[in-house]
Amino acid sequence: MNRELYEHRARILKALAHRSRLLMVDALSEGERCVCELQELVGSDMSTVSKHLGVLKAVGIVSDRKQGLKIFYRLEVTCIKCFLDCADAVVRNNALAQERVAALVR
C-alpha cells in the first residue's frame, strides 16, 4: 500500500470538496475562462474566487495564464469531468433508492 499516493488523492478530493470549486471546474470543462467570468458564475468576491482557484491550482487541477490585466484559467486534467459524471451517477442512484423506499412506506 502506497500511503503517499493516498495522501495525494485525499488532497485532490479535498480541493474538489466545495460547491463553488465544483461549479468552476464544471464551467472550465467547457473551455478556458477569465477569472472575472468565474467570479460572476460563482457570485463571490474576487478574493474568494482567487482563493478557490488557488486551491485547485495547488493540486494541479487547473492552470492559469495572464493576458494583459486578465487571468484565464483552464483545466489541466480533462478527465476530472469523468469523475464528476461518476459523482452525478451516485447522486442519481441515491435518489432512485430513496424513491423506492418512499414507495414501500406508502
C-alpha angles and dihedrals in degrees: 000000000000106000092184091059090052090049090054091048091050091052091051093049091045089053089055094046098099129084094227093049091049090051091051093047090050091051092047090052085072093053146290117326136193114243088241090060090050090049091053091047095050096038096222131121119274096255092054092048090048091052091051091049089048090056091051092045093049092061094042100252095120138021132195142214131195123229111181107306094339128089119210125200130203137175114265092196116038091187087078086082089063089053091051090048088054090051088051089053090054090051091051092047091050091050091051091049091051091050091052092050091047090051091053092051094053 
